Amino acid sequence: MKKAIFYHAGCPVCTSAENDIVNLIGLENVEIIHLGNDRTKIREAEHAGVQSVPALVTPTGNVLHINFGASIEDVKK
């Protein structure tokens, strides 16, 4: 099964959401991408439909935006 992808930027809102996601679905079921540390993944996140972080992209391609932390435009700066 394809993993979900959790995109975040490292802010307190993002890290709290990351912990909850990992506890809910398990680390083996989700790839964690910190866009502040891996800026090369920003384009990939945008292509997937991520407009703000934290966001979870499900294996079927649905984007779940979680408790607004930062817009993807802010992450680019």
Buried (B, 14 or more C-beta within 10 A) or exposed (E): EEBBBBBBBBBEBBBBBBEEBBEEBEEEBBEBBBBBEEEEBBEBBBEBEBEBBBBBBBEEEEBEBBEEBBBBEEBEE
